[in-house]
Structures are given as structure tokens and as C-alpha cells.
Amino acid sequence: MNKKPEAENKELASLLLGAGFALAALIILPAVAQRVGLGSSLTIALRGALMRASNRV
């Protein structure tokens, strides 16, 4: 059996989580915000928070 090193597993998980946050910020959040009637400034603030979170991971 070929086990991946622990560092590679953490790196992949971090990459997937960051990509998930980016997807949520760019596609899902604006669609949901439009659906529930959030203002554009609040949507932009939430998008910024998600993008900062994706960079920290």
C-alpha cells in the first residue's frame, strides 16, 4: 500500500477548502443573496469575508 504523507493530505484538504470558499463567494453567495433580497453592499461584504477566509486556509 502506498500511503500519502501527512503533509500532502493537509495540503489537498486546504486546497479543496479554499476552492470551496472561492466558489461560494463568487457563484453561490450572489445567487442566494439575490434570491432573498440582500442589498449589493451586504453581498459584497459577505463575498469579501469569504475570500479572506479562503486565503487563510
C-alpha positions as CSV (number, residue, x, y, z in Angstrom):
1,M,0.0,0.0,0.0
2,N,1.2,3.4,-0.9
3,K,0.3,6.0,1.8
4,K,0.5,9.7,1.1
5,P,2.5,11.7,3.5
6,E,0.5,13.6,6.1
7,A,1.7,17.0,4.7
8,E,0.2,16.1,1.2
9,N,-3.1,15.2,2.8
10,K,-3.3,18.5,4.7
11,E,-2.3,20.4,1.5
12,L,-5.0,18.8,-0.5
13,A,-7.6,19.4,2.1
14,S,-6.6,23.0,2.4
15,L,-6.7,23.5,-1.4
16,L,-10.2,21.9,-1.6
17,L,-11.5,24.1,1.3
18,G,-10.1,27.2,-0.3
19,A,-11.6,26.4,-3.6
20,G,-15.0,25.7,-1.9
21,F,-14.9,29.1,-0.2
22,A,-14.0,30.8,-3.6
23,L,-16.8,29.0,-5.3
24,A,-19.2,30.0,-2.6
25,A,-18.1,33.7,-2.7
26,L,-18.2,34.0,-6.5
27,I,-21.2,32.0,-7.5
28,I,-23.4,30.7,-4.7
29,L,-23.5,33.7,-2.4
30,P,-24.6,36.2,-5.1
31,A,-27.3,33.8,-6.3
32,V,-28.6,33.3,-2.8
33,A,-28.4,37.0,-1.9
34,Q,-30.4,37.9,-5.0
35,R,-33.0,35.3,-4.1
36,V,-33.5,36.5,-0.6
37,G,-33.2,40.2,-1.5
38,L,-30.0,41.2,0.2
39,G,-28.5,44.5,-0.8
40,S,-25.5,44.7,-3.0
41,S,-23.3,46.3,-0.4
42,L,-24.0,43.4,2.1
43,T,-23.4,40.9,-0.6
44,I,-20.0,42.4,-1.4
45,A,-19.1,42.5,2.2
46,L,-20.0,38.8,2.6
47,R,-18.1,37.9,-0.6
48,G,-15.0,39.7,0.8
49,A,-15.3,37.8,4.1
50,L,-15.4,34.5,2.3
51,M,-12.5,35.4,0.0
52,R,-10.4,36.4,3.1
53,A,-11.4,33.1,4.7
54,S,-10.3,31.2,1.6
55,N,-6.9,32.9,1.7
56,R,-6.3,31.9,5.4
57,V,-6.8,28.2,4.8
